[in-house]
């Protein structure tokens, strides 16, 4: 996602800015690179279910973390996107889930740092 933001010629919407609240950064990853990626989380799969043109190698661009072994990765941007906006209770529930995920990730990071210092 960050790469697409630094290149004006890449038309990837990224409406939620990486918070796993949409599927507008849906990309189709070349199979040889797809198998190198971490498994998608349940939250990512939930958003992918809303994506236009879903394939076996679909991922959300915001969830692909670049590493050396992904150098040269090839992705295809689908011809359309679905920007499903959340409102009311759905928005509140989405925000609560997002905050909980971030808290759990932060807690895990802090635990890992703490156990390395012990």
Backbone bond lengths (Angstrom), bond angles and torsions (degrees), N, CA, C in turn:
res aa  C-N    CA-C-N  psi(-1)  N-CA   C-N-CA  omega(-1)  CA-C   N-CA-C  phi
1 X - - - 1.442 - - 1.524 109.80 -
2 X 1.334 117.08 -45.78 1.461 119.83 -179.65 1.526 111.08 -61.47
3 X 1.319 116.89 -36.48 1.464 120.58 178.84 1.519 110.00 -62.61
4 X 1.333 116.75 -42.96 1.469 119.39 -178.81 1.523 111.59 -65.11
5 X 1.320 117.43 -29.03 1.464 120.73 -179.79 1.527 112.10 -74.89
6 X 1.326 117.15 -23.51 1.459 119.98 179.63 1.524 112.84 -89.54
7 X 1.331 116.73 -6.97 1.466 121.39 179.04 1.524 109.05 -122.60
8 X 1.330 116.19 111.28 1.461 121.22 -176.85 1.525 113.64 -63.50
9 X 1.329 117.96 -21.58 1.459 120.47 -176.80 1.533 113.31 -84.65
10 X 1.327 118.30 -2.72 1.467 121.82 176.66 1.516 107.71 -98.71
11 X 1.334 116.04 115.01 1.459 120.92 -176.27 1.529 111.08 -96.06
12 X 1.320 114.66 82.19 1.451 122.16 178.42 1.521 106.76 -122.45
13 X 1.339 116.75 119.07 1.463 120.62 -169.04 1.530 114.45 -67.22
14 X 1.314 119.31 -52.62 1.476 122.98 179.70 1.522 112.23 55.50
15 X 1.322 117.46 52.78 1.466 122.52 -173.70 1.521 113.96 -61.58
16 X 1.317 118.66 -34.90 1.473 120.54 -176.36 1.523 112.56 -94.57
17 X 1.318 116.92 1.26 1.468 123.18 177.87 1.521 113.37 58.03
18 X 1.317 116.62 36.91 1.459 120.99 173.62 1.508 116.37 88.58
19 X 1.326 118.28 12.66 1.462 120.15 -177.35 1.528 113.38 -92.18
20 X 1.323 118.00 9.90 1.466 123.38 -179.84 1.525 112.51 59.89
21 X 1.333 115.86 41.84 1.461 120.47 179.16 1.522 112.09 -116.85
22 X 1.333 117.73 7.66 1.469 120.88 178.27 1.528 108.61 -155.84
23 X 1.316 116.26 -177.30 1.465 120.11 176.72 1.528 110.95 -128.78
24 X 1.331 117.32 23.67 1.463 120.33 -175.28 1.526 113.48 -73.53
25 X 1.322 118.24 -13.14 1.465 120.13 176.63 1.536 111.08 -100.36
26 X 1.331 115.94 21.00 1.463 121.85 178.98 1.529 110.09 -58.15
27 X 1.321 115.93 128.04 1.455 122.09 175.23 1.528 109.14 -130.98
28 X 1.311 115.22 157.01 1.462 121.10 175.99 1.526 106.39 -108.05
29 X 1.312 115.38 117.13 1.457 122.15 -173.75 1.519 109.47 -90.15
30 X 1.330 116.44 138.44 1.467 120.96 175.16 1.534 108.40 -58.01
31 X 1.346 116.76 136.03 1.477 120.23 -174.22 1.522 114.59 -52.52
32 X 1.325 118.37 -37.74 1.466 119.78 -177.90 1.529 112.20 -66.97
33 X 1.319 117.88 -22.32 1.458 121.41 176.41 1.529 111.30 -96.17
34 X 1.314 117.23 -30.58 1.463 120.75 -179.86 1.525 110.67 -56.61
35 X 1.325 116.77 -42.48 1.469 119.64 -177.34 1.530 112.69 -70.15
36 X 1.334 117.62 -12.34 1.462 121.43 176.82 1.531 112.49 -87.39
37 X 1.331 116.49 -14.01 1.464 120.70 -176.84 1.519 111.43 -80.50
38 X 1.334 115.65 154.37 1.458 120.91 171.60 1.522 108.44 -62.58
39 X 1.309 117.50 155.52 1.465 121.18 175.90 1.525 109.54 -62.73
40 X 1.335 117.78 141.21 1.470 118.56 176.33 1.528 110.80 -66.80
41 X 1.324 116.01 146.88 1.461 121.26 177.95 1.527 109.18 -75.42
42 X 1.309 116.14 167.68 1.465 120.39 175.97 1.521 110.64 -59.76
43 X 1.340 116.58 -39.09 1.465 120.48 -179.98 1.516 111.10 -63.91
44 X 1.345 116.66 -41.65 1.464 119.76 177.73 1.521 110.29 -64.78
45 X 1.319 117.26 -43.17 1.468 120.07 178.47 1.521 111.87 -61.34
46 X 1.332 116.90 -36.72 1.467 120.46 177.31 1.525 110.41 -60.69
47 X 1.320 117.28 -42.99 1.465 121.07 179.67 1.521 111.32 -72.41
48 X 1.323 116.80 -36.31 1.468 119.94 177.96 1.527 111.21 -63.05
49 X 1.328 116.61 -31.07 1.466 119.45 177.02 1.521 112.01 -59.34
50 X 1.338 117.32 -22.50 1.464 122.22 -179.90 1.528 112.47 -92.52
51 X 1.325 117.05 -6.10 1.463 121.41 -172.81 1.524 112.30 -75.08
52 X 1.321 115.04 147.19 1.461 122.74 174.87 1.520 108.61 -78.21
53 X 1.321 117.52 134.44 1.464 122.00 173.80 1.514 114.52 68.79
54 X 1.314 117.04 37.77 1.461 122.64 -178.34 1.533 111.02 -59.17
55 X 1.340 116.39 137.35 1.465 122.19 177.25 1.530 109.29 -129.48
56 X 1.317 116.21 177.64 1.468 121.38 178.36 1.527 112.01 -66.12
57 X 1.335 117.21 -23.20 1.466 119.89 -178.62 1.530 111.95 -112.72
58 X 1.328 116.35 27.11 1.464 121.31 177.74 1.522 110.74 -76.23
59 X 1.322 115.74 141.29 1.459 122.85 173.99 1.521 108.33 -145.95
60 X 1.311 116.18 162.86 1.455 120.73 170.81 1.526 106.99 -88.48
61 X 1.320 115.41 126.02 1.458 120.10 -177.43 1.518 112.79 -56.09
62 X 1.336 116.66 -33.74 1.467 120.37 -178.25 1.525 112.20 -67.84
63 X 1.310 118.14 -14.98 1.464 121.27 -177.43 1.525 112.51 -101.60
64 X 1.316 117.29 -0.47 1.464 120.71 177.63 1.523 107.94 -88.94
65 X 1.320 115.52 115.10 1.457 121.31 178.62 1.526 107.43 -97.23
66 X 1.313 115.45 119.29 1.464 119.85 -176.79 1.522 111.06 -70.25
67 X 1.339 113.48 138.79 1.464 122.88 176.65 1.521 107.13 -139.32
68 X 1.315 116.57 169.45 1.468 120.51 -179.10 1.524 111.94 -57.64
69 X 1.345 117.33 -40.50 1.461 119.40 -176.82 1.534 112.61 -71.71
70 X 1.332 117.34 -7.43 1.467 120.90 176.15 1.532 111.75 -99.88
71 X 1.328 116.77 4.95 1.453 120.15 178.46 1.530 109.78 -57.24
72 X 1.320 116.53 126.87 1.457 121.60 -178.14 1.513 113.97 90.83
73 X 1.329 117.59 6.88 1.467 121.52 -178.67 1.529 110.59 -51.53
74 X 1.305 115.21 140.52 1.456 121.63 178.50 1.515 108.67 -117.35
75 X 1.339 115.69 126.45 1.456 121.14 176.29 1.515 109.09 -128.90
76 X 1.313 115.57 153.93 1.458 122.49 175.38 1.518 107.74 -114.27
77 X 1.319 116.13 133.98 1.459 120.58 176.74 1.524 107.37 -92.87
78 X 1.335 117.97 123.08 1.468 120.42 -179.83 1.537 111.51 -57.19
79 X 1.306 115.96 158.72 1.467 121.42 -175.90 1.524 113.25 -71.85
80 X 1.333 117.88 -12.44 1.468 121.02 179.92 1.524 108.64 -149.64
81 X 1.329 115.78 163.68 1.468 121.11 175.10 1.518 108.79 -131.10
82 X 1.319 114.68 162.09 1.467 121.24 172.21 1.510 106.86 -117.78
83 X 1.314 116.67 116.59 1.450 120.78 177.86 1.518 107.75 -104.73
84 X 1.326 115.64 89.74 1.459 121.69 -179.32 1.517 107.30 -84.93
85 X 1.320 116.68 117.26 1.456 120.62 179.91 1.515 109.89 -92.78
86 X 1.322 115.21 136.83 1.452 120.66 179.14 1.521 109.13 -93.81
87 X 1.334 116.00 138.86 1.464 120.83 -179.80 1.524 109.82 -135.61
88 X 1.331 115.89 158.39 1.460 121.76 174.32 1.509 112.97 58.01
89 X 1.351 115.64 -132.34 1.464 121.02 -177.38 1.524 111.79 -62.14
90 X 1.346 117.10 -35.31 1.459 119.17 178.01 1.520 111.13 -61.69
91 X 1.341 116.79 -41.22 1.458 121.08 177.79 1.524 110.13 -65.62
92 X 1.323 117.44 -45.75 1.462 120.62 179.24 1.523 111.38 -59.79
93 X 1.329 117.28 -45.12 1.465 121.11 179.06 1.516 111.14 -63.78
94 X 1.339 116.74 -39.37 1.461 120.85 178.37 1.521 111.11 -63.71
95 X 1.326 116.73 -42.37 1.464 121.12 178.96 1.528 109.85 -64.13
96 X 1.326 117.52 -44.00 1.465 121.26 179.12 1.522 110.41 -60.59
97 X 1.338 117.84 -45.27 1.467 121.52 178.58 1.525 110.45 -61.77
98 X 1.337 116.71 -42.84 1.463 121.32 -179.70 1.527 110.24 -60.93
99 X 1.320 117.22 -48.15 1.465 121.36 -179.17 1.527 110.22 -62.39
100 X 1.330 117.25 -42.33 1.466 120.46 178.62 1.523 111.00 -61.79
101 X 1.363 117.37 -43.54 1.469 120.78 179.26 1.521 110.56 -60.80
102 X 1.339 116.22 -44.85 1.469 120.09 -179.56 1.520 110.41 -64.95
103 X 1.339 117.68 -39.64 1.460 121.62 178.98 1.526 110.27 -64.30
104 X 1.326 116.56 -44.57 1.466 120.78 179.63 1.523 109.91 -62.67
105 X 1.347 117.19 -43.88 1.467 119.80 178.79 1.515 110.94 -63.07
106 X 1.338 117.91 -43.28 1.457 122.05 179.48 1.521 109.84 -63.61
107 X 1.330 117.69 -43.41 1.458 121.77 178.55 1.521 110.60 -60.59
108 X 1.328 116.94 -42.61 1.464 121.48 179.04 1.520 110.83 -63.17
109 X 1.334 117.01 -44.33 1.467 121.05 178.77 1.521 110.21 -61.72
110 X 1.327 116.79 -46.33 1.459 119.97 179.75 1.525 111.63 -63.79
111 X 1.337 117.45 -38.43 1.464 121.18 177.13 1.529 110.04 -62.68
112 X 1.344 116.47 -45.10 1.460 120.72 -179.65 1.528 110.86 -63.12
113 X 1.323 117.18 -41.22 1.463 120.17 177.47 1.514 110.22 -64.32
114 X 1.342 116.45 -44.66 1.465 120.95 -180.00 1.513 112.49 -60.78
115 X 1.338 117.00 -41.97 1.466 119.03 -178.62 1.532 111.55 -70.56
116 X 1.338 117.43 -26.15 1.458 119.98 176.09 1.529 110.94 -74.12
117 X 1.323 117.34 -28.99 1.459 121.54 -179.27 1.523 111.72 -80.65
118 X 1.332 117.11 -20.75 1.481 120.21 -177.17 1.500 111.74 -71.96
